[in-house]
Amino acid sequence: MKNVCGLDFGTSNTISSTYLNNKNQLVPLEGNNFSLPSAVYFPFDNIKQPIYGDNATNIYINNGYGRYMKSFKRTLGTSFFEQGTILKPGYRILFRDIIVAYIKHVKHLTEKCINNEVDYVVIGKPVRLNNDRLKLNSGVLQLESILKEVGYKNYSLLEEPIAAAFYHKNKIKNNSIALVADLGGGTCDFTTVETNDNKLKILATSGITLGGTDLDSSFALNNFYPELGYKSIDKFKGLTLSDKPYRAAADWNNITTQLYTPKIDFLVKKMITTAKEKDKVLQFYDLVVNKKAHSLLTEIENTKISLSNTEKIIFNSTHIPNTIDLKVTKNAFEISINAMVAKIIKTAGTCCELSQTKKESIKYLILTGGSSKIPLVKNLFKVNFPNAELIENNSMDSVALGLLEKAKYDFL
């Protein structure tokens, strides 16, 4: 029998699924964990042997001597994909090669699990990933080039919310319309589907290049980075200092592509000389020079996750030493992300409009992805689709399992 798999390569995490012994199975990608964080660490003493996932993050935040990157999927469909980054003096690597090596690692673990070669893979893609093969930086062409270099003999691409719809189709009653929302780390993607005689009809899709990493960024900028000089005043001009270094430091991908550069180093040094709150900007410069922005953003992300279950949390970090016991509330978090969540909800509404479906006619609301766990997000979806039954089981792996269902349908 042919060996098929579904690959959910995500901005934040990656999951691989396969059909083994007549059962759908998730592949252990890090110890017993079925999810592998999309993070890589290049140790300077062994630069050609990168470390992936939580292991990469743990080594880095415990003062590992090397280069750390996260959310590199976001270079797909951009000019950064073919651009390089310096890991250490004299050693440069392209972002495409970082992604290739990461997916090769996942492929190796998948084939180790099934004790055989993968014959066919269906990989998920965001709805808005650039499909135009004639355009520069076509995301689809870039993704296909990766799959070929990784060594997949046969492959196809499927929009991620459609994959989740495949997984959940048996929960949708006949002649009913469902809205599927895949709220991921880098994008939020939607599809409206209808079932007839257990067959799935795709009515429309929509998507927005905005996701959980953007929510993290807004949360960081509004609640933590003011302690490091964000929105500080130029003591000579009376104007707000440039926010460019802070925006780079608050975004997983921009840390990798923009923050640790001579241009930003020069800009922050200049800001130190003119800042009214010089000490705060000096502390920010220390964060940049010691390449610890990833560490701080990890702590902020963990705070965000904790606020899903509590009203306030006390934040302590060695990266913001000028404040002790910073109180962060769920309300402050929700205020910082409210405008972005409104855009996400609007994009879901666009999907309904494209399928000529009224929101009140949506009978099922299927939520997947990490951002669907945020109480504000979930509540606003419930309000906007008042007649829909909420389906959110297997919210973190339904895309991978739906991709597998499509692979089985195509190849078995």
DOVEX-5271 format. One record per residue (C-alpha): residue in three letters; x, y, z. Coordinates in nm, 2 decimals. Last residue first. Example, Ala and Ser with C-alpha at 12.3 -4.5 7.8 and 13.67 -1.06 7.14 Angstrom:
<dokes>
{residu:SER, xx:1.37, yy:-0.11, zz:0.71}
{residu:ALA, xx:1.23, yy:-0.45, zz:0.78}
</dokes>
This chain:
<dokes>
{residu:LEU, xx:-0.53, yy:0.53, zz:-0.19}
{residu:PHE, xx:-0.39, yy:0.84, zz:-0.36}
{residu:ASP, xx:-0.63, yy:1.13, zz:-0.38}
{residu:TYR, xx:-0.88, yy:1.03, zz:-0.11}
{residu:LYS, xx:-0.61, yy:0.92, zz:0.12}
{residu:ALA, xx:-0.42, yy:1.25, zz:0.06}
{residu:LYS, xx:-0.74, yy:1.45, zz:0.12}
{residu:GLU, xx:-0.80, yy:1.27, zz:0.45}
{residu:LEU, xx:-0.44, yy:1.34, zz:0.55}
{residu:LEU, xx:-0.49, yy:1.71, zz:0.48}
{residu:GLY, xx:-0.79, yy:1.69, zz:0.71}
{residu:LEU, xx:-0.57, yy:1.53, zz:0.98}
{residu:ALA, xx:-0.31, yy:1.81, zz:0.96}
{residu:VAL, xx:-0.59, yy:2.08, zz:0.96}
{residu:SER, xx:-0.77, yy:1.91, zz:1.25}
{residu:ASP, xx:-0.45, yy:1.91, zz:1.47}
{residu:MET, xx:-0.48, yy:2.21, zz:1.69}
{residu:SER, xx:-0.86, yy:2.24, zz:1.71}
{residu:ASN, xx:-0.91, yy:1.88, zz:1.78}
{residu:ASN, xx:-1.25, yy:1.97, zz:1.91}
{residu:GLU, xx:-1.37, yy:2.32, zz:1.83}
{residu:ILE, xx:-1.72, yy:2.29, zz:1.69}
{residu:LEU, xx:-1.96, yy:2.57, zz:1.78}
{residu:GLU, xx:-2.32, yy:2.54, zz:1.66}
{residu:ALA, xx:-2.41, yy:2.85, zz:1.46}
{residu:ASN, xx:-2.72, yy:3.06, zz:1.51}
{residu:PRO, xx:-2.55, yy:3.37, zz:1.66}
{residu:PHE, xx:-2.26, yy:3.40, zz:1.40}
{residu:ASN, xx:-2.13, yy:3.75, zz:1.49}
{residu:VAL, xx:-2.18, yy:3.70, zz:1.86}
{residu:LYS, xx:-2.02, yy:3.36, zz:1.87}
{residu:PHE, xx:-1.72, yy:3.48, zz:1.66}
{residu:LEU, xx:-1.68, yy:3.77, zz:1.90}
{residu:ASN, xx:-1.68, yy:3.53, zz:2.20}
{residu:LYS, xx:-1.41, yy:3.30, zz:2.05}
{residu:VAL, xx:-1.18, yy:3.59, zz:1.97}
{residu:LEU, xx:-1.21, yy:3.75, zz:2.31}
{residu:PRO, xx:-1.16, yy:3.42, zz:2.48}
{residu:ILE, xx:-0.83, yy:3.34, zz:2.30}
{residu:LYS, xx:-0.83, yy:2.97, zz:2.21}
{residu:SER, xx:-0.91, yy:3.04, zz:1.85}
{residu:SER, xx:-0.57, yy:3.20, zz:1.82}
{residu:GLY, xx:-0.40, yy:2.86, zz:1.84}
{residu:GLY, xx:-0.57, yy:2.71, zz:1.53}
{residu:THR, xx:-0.91, yy:2.57, zz:1.45}
{residu:LEU, xx:-1.27, yy:2.70, zz:1.49}
{residu:ILE, xx:-1.57, yy:2.54, zz:1.32}
{residu:LEU, xx:-1.89, yy:2.74, zz:1.33}
{residu:TYR, xx:-2.19, yy:2.54, zz:1.22}
{residu:LYS, xx:-2.54, yy:2.65, zz:1.11}
{residu:ILE, xx:-2.44, yy:2.96, zz:0.92}
{residu:SER, xx:-2.77, yy:3.11, zz:0.79}
{residu:GLU, xx:-2.76, yy:3.40, zz:1.04}
{residu:LYS, xx:-2.44, yy:3.52, zz:0.89}
{residu:LYS, xx:-2.61, yy:3.54, zz:0.55}
{residu:THR, xx:-2.46, yy:3.34, zz:0.27}
{residu:GLN, xx:-2.39, yy:3.48, zz:-0.07}
{residu:SER, xx:-2.07, yy:3.27, zz:-0.09}
{residu:LEU, xx:-1.86, yy:3.58, zz:-0.13}
{residu:GLU, xx:-2.06, yy:3.75, zz:0.14}
{residu:CYS, xx:-2.00, yy:3.47, zz:0.38}
{residu:CYS, xx:-1.62, yy:3.48, zz:0.32}
{residu:THR, xx:-1.63, yy:3.86, zz:0.36}
{residu:GLY, xx:-1.78, yy:3.80, zz:0.71}
{residu:ALA, xx:-1.48, yy:3.59, zz:0.81}
{residu:THR, xx:-1.26, yy:3.88, zz:0.68}
{residu:LYS, xx:-1.46, yy:4.12, zz:0.90}
{residu:ILE, xx:-1.40, yy:3.89, zz:1.21}
{residu:ILE, xx:-1.03, yy:3.90, zz:1.14}
{residu:LYS, xx:-1.02, yy:4.28, zz:1.10}
{residu:ALA, xx:-1.21, yy:4.32, zz:1.43}
{residu:VAL, xx:-0.95, yy:4.09, zz:1.59}
{residu:MET, xx:-0.68, yy:4.33, zz:1.48}
{residu:ALA, xx:-0.86, yy:4.63, zz:1.63}
{residu:ASN, xx:-0.92, yy:4.45, zz:1.96}
{residu:ILE, xx:-0.56, yy:4.33, zz:2.01}
{residu:SER, xx:-0.43, yy:4.59, zz:2.25}
{residu:ILE, xx:-0.76, yy:4.64, zz:2.43}
{residu:GLU, xx:-0.79, yy:4.26, zz:2.48}
{residu:PHE, xx:-0.44, yy:4.24, zz:2.64}
{residu:ALA, xx:-0.52, yy:4.54, zz:2.87}
{residu:ASN, xx:-0.85, yy:4.37, zz:2.98}
{residu:LYS, xx:-0.67, yy:4.04, zz:3.04}
{residu:THR, xx:-0.44, yy:4.23, zz:3.29}
{residu:VAL, xx:-0.07, yy:4.28, zz:3.32}
{residu:LYS, xx:0.08, yy:4.38, zz:3.65}
{residu:LEU, xx:0.46, yy:4.46, zz:3.62}
{residu:ASP, xx:0.62, yy:4.30, zz:3.93}
{residu:ILE, xx:0.95, yy:4.49, zz:3.92}
{residu:THR, xx:1.04, yy:4.74, zz:3.65}
{residu:ASN, xx:1.37, yy:4.88, zz:3.54}
{residu:PRO, xx:1.50, yy:4.53, zz:3.47}
{residu:ILE, xx:1.30, yy:4.46, zz:3.16}
{residu:HIS, xx:1.50, yy:4.18, zz:3.00}
{residu:THR, xx:1.54, yy:4.01, zz:3.34}
{residu:SER, xx:1.17, yy:3.96, zz:3.33}
{residu:ASN, xx:0.89, yy:3.96, zz:3.58}
{residu:PHE, xx:0.52, yy:3.98, zz:3.49}
{residu:ILE, xx:0.24, yy:3.95, zz:3.75}
{residu:ILE, xx:-0.07, yy:3.82, zz:3.59}
{residu:LYS, xx:-0.43, yy:3.93, zz:3.56}
{residu:GLU, xx:-0.78, yy:3.81, zz:3.48}
{residu:THR, xx:-0.69, yy:3.44, zz:3.45}
{residu:ASN, xx:-0.74, yy:3.15, zz:3.21}
{residu:SER, xx:-0.68, yy:3.30, zz:2.87}
{residu:LEU, xx:-0.43, yy:3.54, zz:3.04}
{residu:SER, xx:-0.19, yy:3.25, zz:3.07}
{residu:ILE, xx:-0.15, yy:3.22, zz:2.69}
{residu:LYS, xx:-0.08, yy:3.59, zz:2.66}
{residu:THR, xx:0.18, yy:3.57, zz:2.94}
{residu:ASN, xx:0.35, yy:3.28, zz:2.76}
{residu:GLU, xx:0.37, yy:3.50, zz:2.44}
{residu:ILE, xx:0.53, yy:3.78, zz:2.65}
{residu:GLU, xx:0.79, yy:3.54, zz:2.78}
{residu:THR, xx:0.87, yy:3.42, zz:2.43}
{residu:LEU, xx:0.89, yy:3.78, zz:2.31}
{residu:LEU, xx:1.15, yy:3.85, zz:2.58}
{residu:SER, xx:1.36, yy:3.55, zz:2.47}
{residu:HIS, xx:1.33, yy:3.64, zz:2.10}
{residu:ALA, xx:1.44, yy:3.99, zz:2.17}
{residu:LYS, xx:1.76, yy:3.86, zz:2.34}
{residu:LYS, xx:2.02, yy:3.93, zz:2.07}
{residu:ASN, xx:2.28, yy:4.06, zz:2.32}
{residu:VAL, xx:2.31, yy:4.38, zz:2.12}
{residu:VAL, xx:1.94, yy:4.42, zz:2.08}
{residu:LEU, xx:1.83, yy:4.36, zz:2.44}
{residu:ASP, xx:2.12, yy:4.59, zz:2.56}
{residu:TYR, xx:1.99, yy:4.85, zz:2.32}
{residu:PHE, xx:1.65, yy:4.83, zz:2.48}
{residu:GLN, xx:1.81, yy:4.88, zz:2.82}
{residu:LEU, xx:1.98, yy:5.19, zz:2.69}
{residu:VAL, xx:1.65, yy:5.31, zz:2.56}
{residu:LYS, xx:1.50, yy:5.28, zz:2.91}
{residu:ASP, xx:1.79, yy:5.46, zz:3.07}
{residu:LYS, xx:1.77, yy:5.75, zz:2.81}
{residu:GLU, xx:1.42, yy:5.85, zz:2.90}
{residu:LYS, xx:1.44, yy:6.19, zz:2.73}
{residu:ALA, xx:1.60, yy:6.02, zz:2.44}
{residu:THR, xx:1.85, yy:6.22, zz:2.22}
{residu:THR, xx:2.18, yy:6.03, zz:2.27}
{residu:ILE, xx:2.01, yy:5.69, zz:2.31}
{residu:MET, xx:1.82, yy:5.74, zz:1.99}
{residu:LYS, xx:2.14, yy:5.77, zz:1.79}
{residu:LYS, xx:2.26, yy:5.44, zz:1.94}
{residu:VAL, xx:1.92, yy:5.29, zz:1.84}
{residu:LEU, xx:1.96, yy:5.40, zz:1.48}
{residu:PHE, xx:2.31, yy:5.27, zz:1.44}
{residu:ASP, xx:2.22, yy:4.93, zz:1.57}
{residu:ILE, xx:1.91, yy:4.92, zz:1.35}
{residu:LYS, xx:2.13, yy:4.99, zz:1.04}
{residu:PRO, xx:2.40, yy:4.75, zz:1.15}
{residu:THR, xx:2.14, yy:4.47, zz:1.16}
{residu:TYR, xx:2.00, yy:4.24, zz:1.43}
{residu:LEU, xx:1.64, yy:4.38, zz:1.40}
{residu:GLN, xx:1.55, yy:4.33, zz:1.04}
{residu:THR, xx:1.51, yy:3.97, zz:0.91}
{residu:THR, xx:1.52, yy:3.75, zz:1.22}
{residu:ILE, xx:1.36, yy:4.00, zz:1.46}
{residu:ASN, xx:1.12, yy:4.09, zz:1.18}
{residu:ASN, xx:0.99, yy:3.73, zz:1.17}
{residu:TRP, xx:0.90, yy:3.71, zz:1.53}
{residu:ASP, xx:0.77, yy:4.06, zz:1.56}
{residu:ALA, xx:0.81, yy:4.28, zz:1.86}
{residu:ALA, xx:1.18, yy:4.36, zz:1.81}
{residu:ALA, xx:1.12, yy:4.49, zz:1.46}
{residu:ARG, xx:0.83, yy:4.71, zz:1.58}
{residu:TYR, xx:1.06, yy:4.84, zz:1.85}
{residu:PRO, xx:1.35, yy:4.92, zz:1.61}
{residu:LYS, xx:1.11, yy:5.11, zz:1.38}
{residu:ASP, xx:0.93, yy:5.31, zz:1.65}
{residu:SER, xx:1.14, yy:5.62, zz:1.59}
{residu:LEU, xx:1.14, yy:5.86, zz:1.89}
{residu:THR, xx:0.83, yy:6.06, zz:1.96}
{residu:LEU, xx:0.88, yy:6.43, zz:1.90}
{residu:GLY, xx:0.98, yy:6.70, zz:2.15}
{residu:LYS, xx:1.27, yy:6.80, zz:1.92}
{residu:PHE, xx:1.55, yy:6.81, zz:2.18}
{residu:LYS, xx:1.44, yy:6.57, zz:2.44}
{residu:ASP, xx:1.32, yy:6.32, zz:2.18}
{residu:ILE, xx:1.02, yy:6.16, zz:2.36}
{residu:SER, xx:0.97, yy:5.79, zz:2.44}
{residu:LYS, xx:0.70, yy:5.60, zz:2.25}
{residu:TYR, xx:0.89, yy:5.27, zz:2.31}
{residu:GLY, xx:1.16, yy:5.34, zz:2.57}
{residu:LEU, xx:1.21, yy:4.99, zz:2.71}
{residu:GLU, xx:0.93, yy:5.01, zz:2.97}
{residu:PRO, xx:0.71, yy:5.13, zz:2.68}
{residu:TYR, xx:0.80, yy:4.79, zz:2.53}
{residu:PHE, xx:0.58, yy:4.59, zz:2.76}
{residu:ASN, xx:0.21, yy:4.67, zz:2.73}
{residu:ASN, xx:0.14, yy:4.84, zz:2.40}
{residu:LEU, xx:0.43, yy:4.70, zz:2.19}
{residu:ALA, xx:0.42, yy:4.35, zz:2.34}
{residu:PHE, xx:0.05, yy:4.31, zz:2.30}
{residu:SER, xx:0.06, yy:4.44, zz:1.94}
{residu:SER, xx:0.34, yy:4.20, zz:1.86}
{residu:ASP, xx:0.17, yy:3.90, zz:2.02}
{residu:LEU, xx:-0.15, yy:3.98, zz:1.82}
{residu:ASP, xx:0.06, yy:3.99, zz:1.51}
{residu:THR, xx:0.22, yy:3.65, zz:1.60}
{residu:GLY, xx:-0.14, yy:3.51, zz:1.64}
{residu:GLY, xx:-0.25, yy:3.60, zz:1.29}
{residu:LEU, xx:-0.27, yy:3.86, zz:1.02}
{residu:THR, xx:-0.22, yy:3.80, zz:0.65}
{residu:ILE, xx:-0.60, yy:3.78, zz:0.58}
{residu:GLY, xx:-0.80, yy:3.51, zz:0.42}
{residu:SER, xx:-1.11, yy:3.43, zz:0.22}
{residu:THR, xx:-1.27, yy:3.12, zz:0.08}
{residu:ALA, xx:-1.60, yy:3.04, zz:-0.09}
{residu:LEU, xx:-1.87, yy:2.78, zz:-0.15}
{residu:ILE, xx:-1.67, yy:2.46, zz:-0.12}
{residu:LYS, xx:-1.90, yy:2.16, zz:-0.15}
{residu:LEU, xx:-1.84, yy:1.86, zz:0.07}
{residu:LYS, xx:-2.01, yy:1.54, zz:0.00}
{residu:ASN, xx:-2.19, yy:1.35, zz:0.27}
{residu:ASP, xx:-2.51, yy:1.34, zz:0.07}
{residu:ASN, xx:-2.49, yy:1.72, zz:0.04}
{residu:THR, xx:-2.27, yy:1.92, zz:0.27}
{residu:GLU, xx:-2.21, yy:2.29, zz:0.24}
{residu:VAL, xx:-1.88, yy:2.48, zz:0.29}
{residu:THR, xx:-1.78, yy:2.84, zz:0.38}
{residu:THR, xx:-1.41, yy:2.88, zz:0.40}
{residu:PHE, xx:-1.18, yy:3.10, zz:0.61}
{residu:ASP, xx:-0.82, yy:3.18, zz:0.67}
{residu:CYS, xx:-0.64, yy:3.37, zz:0.95}
{residu:THR, xx:-0.27, yy:3.41, zz:0.88}
{residu:GLY, xx:0.07, yy:3.40, zz:1.05}
{residu:GLY, xx:0.01, yy:3.22, zz:1.38}
{residu:GLY, xx:-0.31, yy:3.05, zz:1.28}
{residu:LEU, xx:-0.68, yy:3.11, zz:1.31}
{residu:ASP, xx:-0.83, yy:2.85, zz:1.08}
{residu:ALA, xx:-1.20, yy:2.95, zz:1.06}
{residu:VAL, xx:-1.45, yy:2.71, zz:0.90}
{residu:LEU, xx:-1.80, yy:2.85, zz:0.83}
{residu:ALA, xx:-2.06, yy:2.58, zz:0.79}
{residu:ILE, xx:-2.37, yy:2.55, zz:0.57}
{residu:SER, xx:-2.62, yy:2.27, zz:0.61}
{residu:ASN, xx:-2.78, yy:2.06, zz:0.34}
{residu:ASN, xx:-2.69, yy:1.74, zz:0.53}
{residu:LYS, xx:-2.57, yy:1.78, zz:0.89}
{residu:ILE, xx:-2.21, yy:1.89, zz:0.95}
{residu:LYS, xx:-2.02, yy:1.66, zz:1.20}
{residu:ASN, xx:-1.92, yy:1.42, zz:0.92}
{residu:LYS, xx:-1.74, yy:1.71, zz:0.74}
{residu:HIS, xx:-1.50, yy:1.78, zz:1.04}
{residu:TYR, xx:-1.18, yy:1.66, zz:0.89}
{residu:PHE, xx:-1.25, yy:1.77, zz:0.53}
{residu:ALA, xx:-1.35, yy:2.12, zz:0.67}
{residu:ALA, xx:-1.02, yy:2.14, zz:0.85}
{residu:ALA, xx:-0.85, yy:2.08, zz:0.51}
{residu:ILE, xx:-1.06, yy:2.35, zz:0.35}
{residu:PRO, xx:-0.94, yy:2.59, zz:0.62}
{residu:GLU, xx:-0.58, yy:2.51, zz:0.53}
{residu:GLU, xx:-0.60, yy:2.56, zz:0.15}
{residu:LEU, xx:-0.47, yy:2.25, zz:-0.02}
{residu:LEU, xx:-0.14, yy:2.19, zz:-0.20}
{residu:SER, xx:-0.04, yy:1.87, zz:-0.38}
{residu:TYR, xx:0.25, yy:1.63, zz:-0.36}
{residu:ASN, xx:0.43, yy:1.34, zz:-0.53}
{residu:LYS, xx:0.80, yy:1.26, zz:-0.52}
{residu:TYR, xx:0.87, yy:1.45, zz:-0.20}
{residu:GLY, xx:1.25, yy:1.50, zz:-0.19}
{residu:VAL, xx:1.31, yy:1.81, zz:0.03}
{residu:GLU, xx:1.42, yy:1.99, zz:-0.29}
{residu:LYS, xx:1.08, yy:1.91, zz:-0.46}
{residu:LEU, xx:0.88, yy:2.02, zz:-0.16}
{residu:ILE, xx:1.08, yy:2.34, zz:-0.13}
{residu:SER, xx:1.03, yy:2.43, zz:-0.50}
{residu:GLU, xx:0.66, yy:2.37, zz:-0.46}
{residu:LEU, xx:0.65, yy:2.62, zz:-0.16}
{residu:GLN, xx:0.83, yy:2.88, zz:-0.36}
{residu:LEU, xx:0.61, yy:2.83, zz:-0.67}
{residu:VAL, xx:0.30, yy:2.87, zz:-0.44}
{residu:GLY, xx:0.44, yy:3.18, zz:-0.28}
{residu:SER, xx:0.50, yy:3.35, zz:-0.61}
{residu:ASN, xx:0.78, yy:3.59, zz:-0.53}
{residu:LEU, xx:0.78, yy:3.76, zz:-0.87}
{residu:LYS, xx:0.46, yy:3.70, zz:-1.06}
{residu:LEU, xx:0.40, yy:3.45, zz:-1.34}
{residu:ARG, xx:0.30, yy:3.17, zz:-1.10}
{residu:ASP, xx:0.02, yy:3.38, zz:-0.95}
{residu:ASN, xx:-0.09, yy:3.18, zz:-0.65}
{residu:ASN, xx:0.04, yy:3.42, zz:-0.39}
{residu:LEU, xx:-0.05, yy:3.27, zz:-0.05}
{residu:ARG, xx:-0.39, yy:3.43, zz:0.03}
{residu:VAL, xx:-0.57, yy:3.11, zz:0.13}
{residu:PRO, xx:-0.28, yy:2.99, zz:0.34}
{residu:LYS, xx:-0.13, yy:2.66, zz:0.24}
{residu:GLY, xx:-0.16, yy:2.31, zz:0.37}
{residu:ILE, xx:0.06, yy:2.02, zz:0.24}
{residu:VAL, xx:-0.07, yy:1.70, zz:0.09}
{residu:VAL, xx:0.20, yy:1.44, zz:0.07}
{residu:TYR, xx:0.24, yy:1.13, zz:-0.15}
{residu:ASP, xx:0.48, yy:0.84, zz:-0.15}
{residu:VAL, xx:0.64, yy:0.89, zz:0.19}
{residu:GLU, xx:0.93, yy:0.64, zz:0.23}
{residu:ASN, xx:0.91, yy:0.36, zz:0.49}
{residu:ASN, xx:0.94, yy:0.28, zz:0.85}
{residu:ILE, xx:0.61, yy:0.46, zz:0.92}
{residu:CYS, xx:0.75, yy:0.66, zz:1.21}
{residu:LYS, xx:1.10, yy:0.69, zz:1.06}
{residu:GLU, xx:0.94, yy:0.82, zz:0.74}
{residu:THR, xx:0.76, yy:1.09, zz:0.94}
{residu:LEU, xx:1.08, yy:1.18, zz:1.14}
{residu:HIS, xx:1.27, yy:1.22, zz:0.81}
{residu:LYS, xx:1.00, yy:1.43, zz:0.66}
{residu:VAL, xx:0.99, yy:1.66, zz:0.96}
{residu:HIS, xx:1.37, yy:1.71, zz:0.94}
{residu:LYS, xx:1.35, yy:1.77, zz:0.56}
{residu:ILE, xx:1.08, yy:2.03, zz:0.64}
{residu:TYR, xx:1.33, yy:2.22, zz:0.86}
{residu:ALA, xx:1.62, yy:2.19, zz:0.62}
{residu:VAL, xx:1.40, yy:2.32, zz:0.33}
{residu:ILE, xx:1.27, yy:2.61, zz:0.55}
{residu:ILE, xx:1.63, yy:2.72, zz:0.64}
{residu:ASP, xx:1.74, yy:2.68, zz:0.28}
{residu:ARG, xx:1.46, yy:2.91, zz:0.16}
{residu:PHE, xx:1.57, yy:3.16, zz:0.43}
{residu:LEU, xx:1.91, yy:3.17, zz:0.26}
{residu:ILE, xx:2.22, yy:3.11, zz:0.48}
{residu:ARG, xx:2.54, yy:3.31, zz:0.54}
{residu:TYR, xx:2.85, yy:3.20, zz:0.73}
{residu:GLY, xx:3.16, yy:3.43, zz:0.74}
{residu:PRO, xx:3.07, yy:3.61, zz:1.06}
{residu:LYS, xx:2.78, yy:3.43, zz:1.22}
{residu:LEU, xx:2.43, yy:3.33, zz:1.11}
{residu:ILE, xx:2.43, yy:3.60, zz:0.85}
{residu:THR, xx:2.09, yy:3.61, zz:0.67}
{residu:GLY, xx:2.02, yy:3.55, zz:0.31}
{residu:GLN, xx:1.76, yy:3.66, zz:0.07}
{residu:GLU, xx:1.56, yy:3.42, zz:-0.15}
{residu:PHE, xx:1.26, yy:3.40, zz:0.08}
{residu:PHE, xx:1.30, yy:3.77, zz:0.19}
{residu:SER, xx:1.14, yy:3.88, zz:-0.14}
{residu:THR, xx:0.81, yy:3.76, zz:-0.01}
{residu:GLY, xx:0.56, yy:3.48, zz:-0.09}
{residu:LEU, xx:0.71, yy:3.26, zz:0.18}
{residu:THR, xx:0.92, yy:3.47, zz:0.43}
{residu:ARG, xx:0.64, yy:3.42, zz:0.68}
{residu:LYS, xx:0.73, yy:3.05, zz:0.72}
{residu:PHE, xx:1.04, yy:3.17, zz:0.91}
{residu:SER, xx:0.82, yy:3.20, zz:1.22}
{residu:LYS, xx:1.12, yy:3.15, zz:1.46}
{residu:MET, xx:1.49, yy:3.20, zz:1.45}
{residu:TYR, xx:1.78, yy:3.15, zz:1.69}
{residu:ARG, xx:2.15, yy:3.21, zz:1.64}
{residu:GLY, xx:2.42, yy:3.06, zz:1.86}
{residu:TYR, xx:2.59, yy:3.05, zz:2.20}
{residu:GLY, xx:2.31, yy:2.92, zz:2.43}
{residu:ASN, xx:2.22, yy:3.15, zz:2.71}
{residu:ASN, xx:1.94, yy:2.94, zz:2.86}
{residu:ILE, xx:1.69, yy:3.12, zz:2.63}
{residu:TYR, xx:1.86, yy:2.97, zz:2.32}
{residu:ILE, xx:1.89, yy:2.61, zz:2.45}
{residu:ASN, xx:1.52, yy:2.61, zz:2.55}
{residu:THR, xx:1.40, yy:2.76, zz:2.22}
{residu:ALA, xx:1.59, yy:2.51, zz:2.00}
{residu:ASN, xx:1.48, yy:2.22, zz:2.22}
{residu:ASP, xx:1.12, yy:2.35, zz:2.19}
{residu:GLY, xx:1.14, yy:2.30, zz:1.81}
{residu:TYR, xx:1.45, yy:2.25, zz:1.61}
{residu:ILE, xx:1.83, yy:2.21, zz:1.64}
{residu:PRO, xx:2.06, yy:2.30, zz:1.35}
{residu:GLN, xx:2.37, yy:2.08, zz:1.27}
{residu:LYS, xx:2.56, yy:2.29, zz:1.01}
{residu:ILE, xx:2.66, yy:2.56, zz:1.27}
{residu:ASN, xx:2.82, yy:2.32, zz:1.51}
{residu:ASP, xx:3.02, yy:2.55, zz:1.75}
{residu:PHE, xx:2.80, yy:2.84, zz:1.66}
{residu:PRO, xx:2.48, yy:2.65, zz:1.75}
{residu:PHE, xx:2.21, yy:2.72, zz:1.49}
{residu:TYR, xx:1.87, yy:2.72, zz:1.66}
{residu:VAL, xx:1.55, yy:2.67, zz:1.48}
{residu:ALA, xx:1.18, yy:2.74, zz:1.55}
{residu:SER, xx:0.86, yy:2.63, zz:1.39}
{residu:PRO, xx:0.74, yy:2.46, zz:1.71}
{residu:LEU, xx:0.70, yy:2.08, zz:1.65}
{residu:SER, xx:0.36, yy:1.94, zz:1.74}
{residu:PHE, xx:0.30, yy:1.57, zz:1.79}
{residu:ASN, xx:0.49, yy:1.56, zz:2.12}
{residu:ASN, xx:0.62, yy:1.23, zz:2.25}
{residu:GLY, xx:0.98, yy:1.34, zz:2.21}
{residu:GLU, xx:0.98, yy:1.60, zz:1.94}
{residu:LEU, xx:0.81, yy:1.52, zz:1.61}
{residu:PRO, xx:0.58, yy:1.23, zz:1.72}
{residu:VAL, xx:0.37, yy:1.17, zz:1.40}
{residu:LEU, xx:-0.01, yy:1.19, zz:1.42}
{residu:GLN, xx:-0.19, yy:0.88, zz:1.32}
{residu:ASN, xx:-0.49, yy:0.79, zz:1.10}
{residu:LYS, xx:-0.55, yy:0.42, zz:1.12}
{residu:ASN, xx:-0.53, yy:0.13, zz:0.87}
{residu:ASN, xx:-0.20, yy:0.01, zz:1.01}
{residu:LEU, xx:-0.05, yy:0.36, zz:0.94}
{residu:TYR, xx:-0.21, yy:0.65, zz:0.76}
{residu:THR, xx:0.01, yy:0.96, zz:0.83}
{residu:SER, xx:-0.01, yy:1.30, zz:1.00}
{residu:SER, xx:0.26, yy:1.57, zz:1.03}
{residu:ILE, xx:0.22, yy:1.88, zz:1.25}
{residu:THR, xx:0.41, yy:2.21, zz:1.24}
{residu:ASN, xx:0.40, yy:2.50, zz:1.49}
{residu:SER, xx:0.41, yy:2.88, zz:1.49}
{residu:THR, xx:0.41, yy:2.98, zz:1.12}
{residu:GLY, xx:0.26, yy:2.64, zz:1.03}
{residu:PHE, xx:0.36, yy:2.35, zz:0.81}
{residu:ASP, xx:0.05, yy:2.13, zz:0.83}
{residu:LEU, xx:0.17, yy:1.82, zz:0.64}
{residu:GLY, xx:-0.07, yy:1.54, zz:0.56}
{residu:CYS, xx:0.08, yy:1.20, zz:0.48}
{residu:VAL, xx:0.05, yy:0.91, zz:0.23}
{residu:ASN, xx:0.23, yy:0.57, zz:0.21}
{residu:LYS, xx:0.12, yy:0.35, zz:-0.08}
{residu:MET, xx:0.00, yy:0.00, zz:0.00}
</dokes>
